[in-house]
Amino acid sequence: MPFYYWLDKKSGKEVEILRPFADYDKPPTVEEAPHVKDPEWERQIQGGQSIVKGYNWGSGKGNW
């Protein structure tokens, strides 16, 4: 399950939610973000992709 990042436009607070792929578009609930009052959520795209590769794993596709 991936993390999804949501930003409250009114207060500027950011929330990180762990959800299944099927629920990617559902905003955070009151239980998931109790510190945000009267939210106006906007989904954010953050982070980057990282590849973990050992020193001797080869250089071509499929040699990991």
Rosetta constraint file for C-alpha pairs under 8 A:
AtomPair CA 1 CA 18 HARMONIC 6.50 0.50
AtomPair CA 1 CA 19 HARMONIC 5.72 0.50
AtomPair CA 1 CA 20 HARMONIC 4.92 0.50
AtomPair CA 1 CA 21 HARMONIC 6.52 0.50
AtomPair CA 2 CA 18 HARMONIC 5.86 0.50
AtomPair CA 2 CA 19 HARMONIC 6.14 0.50
AtomPair CA 2 CA 20 HARMONIC 6.72 0.50
AtomPair CA 2 CA 21 HARMONIC 7.04 0.50
AtomPair CA 3 CA 16 HARMONIC 6.35 0.50
AtomPair CA 3 CA 17 HARMONIC 5.40 0.50
AtomPair CA 3 CA 18 HARMONIC 4.45 0.50
AtomPair CA 3 CA 19 HARMONIC 6.41 0.50
AtomPair CA 4 CA 16 HARMONIC 5.72 0.50
AtomPair CA 4 CA 17 HARMONIC 5.15 0.50
AtomPair CA 4 CA 18 HARMONIC 6.29 0.50
AtomPair CA 4 CA 19 HARMONIC 7.17 0.50
AtomPair CA 4 CA 24 HARMONIC 7.08 0.50
AtomPair CA 4 CA 43 HARMONIC 7.59 0.50
AtomPair CA 4 CA 44 HARMONIC 7.55 0.50
AtomPair CA 4 CA 45 HARMONIC 7.76 0.50
AtomPair CA 5 CA 14 HARMONIC 6.96 0.50
AtomPair CA 5 CA 15 HARMONIC 5.76 0.50
AtomPair CA 5 CA 16 HARMONIC 4.65 0.50
AtomPair CA 5 CA 17 HARMONIC 6.34 0.50
AtomPair CA 5 CA 43 HARMONIC 6.02 0.50
AtomPair CA 5 CA 44 HARMONIC 5.23 0.50
AtomPair CA 5 CA 45 HARMONIC 6.69 0.50
AtomPair CA 5 CA 46 HARMONIC 7.10 0.50
AtomPair CA 6 CA 14 HARMONIC 5.70 0.50
AtomPair CA 6 CA 15 HARMONIC 5.22 0.50
AtomPair CA 6 CA 16 HARMONIC 6.48 0.50
AtomPair CA 6 CA 17 HARMONIC 7.83 0.50
AtomPair CA 6 CA 27 HARMONIC 7.36 0.50
AtomPair CA 6 CA 28 HARMONIC 7.54 0.50
AtomPair CA 6 CA 41 HARMONIC 6.24 0.50
AtomPair CA 6 CA 42 HARMONIC 5.61 0.50
AtomPair CA 6 CA 43 HARMONIC 4.45 0.50
AtomPair CA 6 CA 44 HARMONIC 5.45 0.50
AtomPair CA 7 CA 12 HARMONIC 6.27 0.50
AtomPair CA 7 CA 13 HARMONIC 5.82 0.50
AtomPair CA 7 CA 14 HARMONIC 4.48 0.50
AtomPair CA 7 CA 15 HARMONIC 6.40 0.50
AtomPair CA 7 CA 41 HARMONIC 5.62 0.50
AtomPair CA 7 CA 42 HARMONIC 5.23 0.50
AtomPair CA 7 CA 43 HARMONIC 6.25 0.50
AtomPair CA 7 CA 44 HARMONIC 6.61 0.50
AtomPair CA 8 CA 12 HARMONIC 5.20 0.50
AtomPair CA 8 CA 13 HARMONIC 5.40 0.50
AtomPair CA 8 CA 14 HARMONIC 6.38 0.50
AtomPair CA 8 CA 36 HARMONIC 7.81 0.50
AtomPair CA 8 CA 39 HARMONIC 5.69 0.50
AtomPair CA 8 CA 40 HARMONIC 5.29 0.50
AtomPair CA 8 CA 41 HARMONIC 4.68 0.50
AtomPair CA 8 CA 42 HARMONIC 6.35 0.50
AtomPair CA 9 CA 13 HARMONIC 7.78 0.50
AtomPair CA 9 CA 39 HARMONIC 7.49 0.50
AtomPair CA 9 CA 40 HARMONIC 5.63 0.50
AtomPair CA 9 CA 41 HARMONIC 6.26 0.50
AtomPair CA 9 CA 42 HARMONIC 6.79 0.50
AtomPair CA 10 CA 39 HARMONIC 6.81 0.50
AtomPair CA 10 CA 40 HARMONIC 6.38 0.50
AtomPair CA 11 CA 36 HARMONIC 7.81 0.50
AtomPair CA 11 CA 39 HARMONIC 7.90 0.50
AtomPair CA 13 CA 36 HARMONIC 7.47 0.50
AtomPair CA 15 CA 28 HARMONIC 7.89 0.50
AtomPair CA 15 CA 33 HARMONIC 6.87 0.50
AtomPair CA 17 CA 28 HARMONIC 7.16 0.50
AtomPair CA 17 CA 32 HARMONIC 7.43 0.50
AtomPair CA 19 CA 23 HARMONIC 6.27 0.50
AtomPair CA 19 CA 24 HARMONIC 6.88 0.50
AtomPair CA 20 CA 24 HARMONIC 7.00 0.50
AtomPair CA 25 CA 43 HARMONIC 7.97 0.50
AtomPair CA 27 CA 41 HARMONIC 6.58 0.50
AtomPair CA 27 CA 43 HARMONIC 7.78 0.50
AtomPair CA 28 CA 32 HARMONIC 5.83 0.50
AtomPair CA 28 CA 33 HARMONIC 6.43 0.50
AtomPair CA 28 CA 41 HARMONIC 7.99 0.50
AtomPair CA 29 CA 33 HARMONIC 6.32 0.50
AtomPair CA 30 CA 34 HARMONIC 5.21 0.50
AtomPair CA 30 CA 36 HARMONIC 7.96 0.50
AtomPair CA 53 CA 57 HARMONIC 6.67 0.50
AtomPair CA 53 CA 64 HARMONIC 6.88 0.50
AtomPair CA 54 CA 64 HARMONIC 7.98 0.50
AtomPair CA 57 CA 63 HARMONIC 6.14 0.50
AtomPair CA 57 CA 64 HARMONIC 5.14 0.50
AtomPair CA 58 CA 63 HARMONIC 5.43 0.50
AtomPair CA 58 CA 64 HARMONIC 6.58 0.50
AtomPair CA 59 CA 63 HARMONIC 6.78 0.50
